[in-house]
Amino acid sequence: MPKYDVLIVGGGVAGLQAALAAKYAGVQVALLSKTHPLRSHSATSSDGLNAAFGADDSWQQHAQDTIRAGAGLCDHAAVEEMCRAASDDIIRLDHIGVPFNRNAEGKLDRWTLGGHTLPRTAFSADMTGHAVLNTLHEQCMREDIPSHEEWLATSLVVEDGRCRGVLALELGTGNLEAFSASAVVLATGGTGRVYAPSTASQSCCGDGMSLAYRAGLSLGDMEMVQYHPLGFCERAAFASEGALGEGAVLCNTDGQPIPQTNDLSLRDALCRSLASVGDGAALDFRSLDKERIRTRFLYLERAATEMAGISLDTAPLPVMPRMHRVLGGIQTDTSGATAIAGLFAAGECASPGVHGANALTGNALTASVVFGRRAGSAAAAHASNSSPQAIADAALQDAQRTLEAIFSRPTAGDTVVAIQRALANTMAEHVGLVRDEAGLREATRCVADLQARYAQVGLRHHGKMYNHELLSFYELGALLDVAGAIATAAQARQESRGVHHRSDFPATNDAEGPYHSLVTRGPDGPVLTTSPVNAG
C-alpha cells in the first residue's frame, strides 16, 4: 500500500502547483492522475493569467473588477487573497521558465480582456495554459515527485471525520489499490462533459466533485454554468477572447459587425447576444496584420486551418457559444481546506468563492495557480502534524466486490454511451444559457431517470487492461452526480444573476440578499441549503 504525507489527485495546473508547494514544504508528496499531466485540460486555457502590474493598476482594482463580474456572489476575502497574490505567483512562473510574451521594453505584455478596466492579463500567445502546464510539469520532474499516471480515484477513504487517502483503479491493469495519505488535495478539474456541445476535454467529468459529494461534502453555486462566446461551430476548440482586444471583429454571416456595448464585455451577456444572431456569428481577423496573427494566435491559426479549413487572414472563423465551465464546486476556504479534516481541493473542482455568478476572463487559470499553491502548502502543514495511517483491508475488499458486481450485471440494450449522450443533451436543452421552471423540472426528472438506468446498465467489455467502457462507467456516475446538483440549484434560484439566466425570473432579487446554494447528497437525491455571501 503506497503511503505519502500528501497525495495530489489530479495533474493539471492546480495539482502541479499543489505538488510543488507541498514538496517545497519538506513533506513526501505524490501525484495521482487519470491522464498524463500534459494531457490535462489546463492546456486548453488560452486567455492568460490576471494580475495587477505597473503603476496604473492595483490589486484592489483587480478585486473590484472581479467582484463586479461576480454579480454579488463573490466572497471578498477569497477575491482579496487571489488578487494580492497573483502578481507574485505570475512572476514566479516567469522565473521558472514560462515563456510569457514581452512588450517592446522587455516587460510582460498584457491582453485587454472583457470585463477588465485595464490590460492586466499576462499571456503566452494563445497557449498560456499549455505553457504553464509544461513548465510546472518540468519542475515536478526536477523535484523527483512520484507520479502515478492513468490511475482513476474511485472513492475517498474517510474514517472518524478524517480523510485517510483514496482508493484508485489502475487503468492499465484494472487493479484496485489503496493510497494512504495524511492529506489529500483534489485537483481533478472541471465537469464540462456534462453538457454537449462544450469546450471540455474528454477527461472533464467532475471526478473530484463527485468524490467529495459522495463523502458528504457540499457542492456550492453549481447552477453558475459559464459559456464561452467563441467556440468553434463543429469542434470543442475555442478562440481566445484576447482576439477581441487585439482588434478581431465579431460579425454575422453577412459580414456585418455585431454591435457591442459595455454590457457585452462579460461572457454571459456576449453569449446570449451571439445566441440570438439568426444564422450564426464569425470572428474576423482580416483587419489584423498577418505577422501579429501568427505571433499572438499560434494555436488558433493552426486549429482554424486543420479543424475548419479556414485561414484567419483570408476568411472569418464561424463561432458559437459553447458550455465552458461550472463556476461552483467543492466548498473550501481560502487555503483549500474542506469540512473533512485532511481533505483539500483546488482548481476547477473547487469553489473558494472567487468567481461568484460570473468569472472574470483570465481569473480561472489565475485561481488555479494561486489556490493550487495555497492548498499544497496547507496540506503539507496538516500532514506535518500526523503520519499516514494504513487503510483497512475491508475498504479495498468492499470496492473490489462493487467492481465485480458491476461486471456481473446482465448486458441488455442500454449502454453507458447512450446514457451519457442523453444526459449531455438534456443539460444543454434544459439547463443551458436560458432556463425556465418547466425546463428545469424536466431536467431534474430526466437526470433521476438516467440515474435509475445507470444503476442497471451492464458492461459489454470485461477485460481488465485499459477497459475504456469501465472508465466511462465511473465517469458517467460522476457526471450524473454533478448534473443533479446543477439542476437542483438552478431550479431553486428563482432570479437571474450572472451566468444564471431565468426567462421566467429575469430580474436579480437583491431584496432577499444574495446567497450561496449548497447541494449535498441525500438518501433520495440532491438536498439544497443556502449560506450567506461573505462580503466583509
Secondary structure, 3 states (H helix, E strand, C coil): CCEEEEEEECCCHHHHHHHHHHHHCCCCEEEEECCCHHHCHHHHCCCCEECCCCCCCCHHHHHHHHHHHCCCCCCHHHHHHHHHHHHHHHHHHHHCCCCCCECCCCCECEECCCCCCCCCEECCCCCHHHHHHHHHHHHHHHCCCCEEECEEEEEEEEECCEEEEEEEEECCCCCEEEEEEEEEEECCCCCHHHCCCECCCCCCCCHHHHHHHHCCCCEECCCCEEEEEEEECCCCCECCCHHHHHCCEEEECCCCECCCCHHHHCHHHHHHHHHCCCCCEEEECCCCCHHHHHHHCHHHHHHHHHHHCCCCCCCCEEEEEEEEEECCEEECCCCCECCCECEEECHHHEECCCCCCCCCCCHHHHHHHHHHHHHHHHHHHHHCCCCCCCCCHHHHHHHHHHHHHHHCCCCCCCCHHHHHHHHHHHHHHHCCCCECHHHHHHHHHHHHHHHHHHCCCCCCCCCCCCCHHHHHHHHHHHHHHHHHHHHHHHHHCCCCECCECECCECCCCCCCCCEEEEEEEECCEEEEEEEECCCC
